[in-house]
Amino acid sequence: MPIVHVKGKVLPAIMVVNLQGVPSVHWEEINTGQVMDITTRIVNSSVDVEFQVNHYNDNNLGELLRRAWDLAQSAVDIYCFTSGDGLTVYLDTVVHDNGNVVSLLPKAPSLAAYCTAFDISPQNTGANNYDAMYRLVISEPPLMMALNDLIVSITLPHHAAVNCGRAIDGIRVMMTSIGLKRSQGWLILRQSLNVDEAYLSLITDTSTAPRHGDRTFIPGTIVTEVADRSWIVMNRFLEFRKRGNQPLPLAEFPLLAG
């Protein structure tokens, strides 16, 4: 049987964690037909999740990574519940069954195309550069948190639906006067950013169940679409803020329908 290792560390590094004897897990993945026997070892804060699988190729790696994080983070969470420590697992390496070692980087490169509100390239010295956007973001703590919600949706498995929904809800709150009803806030958002109700509903509806503790599986295609739409709406909100909170011109920002 192919053997694949997913490795990483427990952070912060100042804390040394040893969790030997973590029970092995037998897992059968219906979607891929994989049968896995998984052993998690954490020694001196180094994480090694070993998969013995009935078949393996690069297309199956995403599922192994999600499973590795789940099992390693759960092992650490149980420890943290007894100690009150705030620790997280970061996985950074895969050792394939042929011995090849590959470094991991949480990444969704397709999202980059949706960022048009600013440009961080070194040659950009205009009003839309990194400096200007940094000053805009740090001037508004709720915006800092909403932006971080989106980035965490890339870096931590299972967080995308909740975080994207919270980020878009946060934009609504930032655009709403105190005392205004939620429905009126959504209307202001849609009219200002040229987004229709159905386009936003996919984001907010997908986030509803997990926000209320329902962890039912959400297909990857839906999660990807939710992330795409959230990035686009955030980009439009940044444009809205840059332009002095004026509604975006329809000629430049066509209606997002969906």
N, C-alpha and C positions, 0 to 999 in steps of 0.2 A: 504494500500500500504506500502511496506517496506520503511523504512527511514534510510539512511546511511549518516553519516557525515565524511567529509575529512577535517582535521584540520592542521594548521601550523602557520607560522608567516611571517611577512614582515621583511626583513633584509636590512641593519644593524639595530640592536636593538636600537641604539641611536635615530633613527627617529621614532616618534609616528604617525601612520597613522590611521585615522578614515574615513571610507567610508561607511556610513550608507545610506540605500535607494538604493543600487545597484539593478537595475531591475532584476526580476526573469526571467528565461529562460525556455522555453519548447523545449525539444529536443527529436527526435525520431531517434534511432540508427538502421539503416537498417541491419547491420551485426549481431546484437544480438537480434533484435526485442524488445529492451528495449524502453520504453516511460518514459521520465524523466521530472520532474519539478524541476528546480535547483535554489536555492537561495544562494547568496554569501553575507557573512557579514564579514566586517573587522573593528574590534573595538580595539583600543589601540594596533594596529599592530598584533592582533591575528586574524587568518583567520579561518572561518568556512564555508565550502561549503556543503550545505544540499541537498541531493538527495531524492526525492520521486519517486520511480520507480515502474513499474507494476510488475516486477519480479527481483530477485537478487540472485546470488550465487557467490562464490569466483572466478569462471571463468570470471565473468564480471568485476572484480575489476580493471583490467588494464585500461579498457575503462573509468571507472569512474575517475580514477586518472588523466588520460590525460585530460579529460574534466574539472576536478576541477582545474588543473593547468592553463589551457587555460583561464578559466573565471576569476580566481583570479588574475593571472598575467596581464590580459587585464585591469581589474579594476585599478590595480596599475599603469600600463603603461600610462593610460589616465591621471591619477593624475600627474605622473612624467613628462609628456609632457608639462604640464602647469607650473611645478615647477623647472624643470632642475635637479631633484634629480635622483640618480642612485640606484634604489631599486629592490629587487627581492623577489619572493615568494618561501618559502621553506615549503613543506608539509611533516609532520612527523607522523601523526596519522590518523587511521581510526577507527570510532566507527560504528560497524556493526549493522544491524537491530535488532539483539538479545541482544545488549548492550555490547558485547565484544569489548574491546579496544585493538588495535594492533598498534605497532610502525612500521613506514615505514623506509626503508633504500634503496636508489637507488642502485641497485645491478644487475650484470649480471654474476653470478658465473661460468657459462660455459666458459667464456673468460679466466679464470685463467689458464686453462690447456695449453693455447698457449704461456704462458710466460716461456721460457726455457733458455733465455739468462742470467738470474741471479736468485738468490735465497736469499730472505730476512730473512730466518729463523735464529734465534739467534745463532744456533750452527755452521752456515756457516762463517768461518773466512778466507776463501780463496779469490781468485781474482774475484769471481763472486758474491760477497755479495752486500748488500745494499750500503755500503760505496763506493765501486768501481763504481757502477752504478750511484749513486748520483753525484760523481765527473765528470763522463762522460757526464751526461745530462746537468749539469749546465755550463759546459765548452762551450756549443753550444746553444745559445739562440733560434735559429730556431727549434732545437730538443726539447727544453723545451716547445715551443708553439705547436709543432705537437703532443707531448705526451699529453698535456693538451686538445687539440682538441678531442682526443680519450676519455679521461675521462669525458669531458663535454657531449659527446654523450650518456653516461650512465645517467648522473645526470639531464639533461634537455630534456623534451619531444620535439620531432620534429627536434632536432638538429643532429641526428645521421648521416643521409645521407650527409649533407653538411660538417660536421666536419670530417667524415671519408675520404671523398674525398679530403678535404683540407690537412689532415694529410699525405695522400699518395702523393699528389702533392708536399707537402713540402719535403718529402723524395727525390723525383726526383730532386728538386732544390738543396738540400744539396749534392747530388751526381754529380751535373753538374757544369762544369767550366763556368766561365763568358763568354758570347758570344756564347755558344753552343746552337744549336737549341733544341727546346722542344723534337722533335722526337729522337734526338740523346741522350738526357737525359733519356728518357724512355727506350731506348735500353740499356744504361749503367745500369740502375736499374734492368731491367729484366735479363741481363747477370750476374750481380754481385750477385743478390739474388736468382737466379734460379726460375724465375716467368715468365709465358708466358703472352702474350698480353691479351688473353681472360680472364684470372684470374683477371687481374687489371681492365679490362673494366667494369666488373660488378660494381666495386666501383666507378670509375670515371663517368660512364654513369648515374648511379643512382643519383649522386650528381649534375649533370649538370642542370636539371630543377629547383630544389629549389635554387641553387646558383644564378640563373637568375630570381628569383622571382616567378617561377611557383610552387605553393604550392599544386599541385595535390596529392591526397592520394597515399602513397607508402605502399603496403602490408607489414605487420609485418614480414612475412617469408623472404622477400627480405632484409629488414632492418637488420634482424638477420644475414643473410649470409654476408652482407656488413661489419658488425661489426666483424664477425669471420675472414674474410679475411684481414681486416685492422689490427687486432691484430697480425695475423701471419706475415704479411709483416713488421710491426713495429718491431716485435721480431727478424726477420732476419736482419733488418737494424741495430739493436743494436748489434747483433753478428758481422756484418760487421765492425762497428766502433771498437768493442773490438779487432778485429783481425787486426787492423792497415789498414783498408780499403782494404783488400784483398778479391777478389771474394770468395764466400762461396763454399766449396768443394761439388760437386754433390753427393758424397757418403754419406755425413752427412745431406745434405739439398736437397732432391730429388725435381725435377721440380714440381712446383705448376701449374697445368694445369686446364683450366676451362672455 
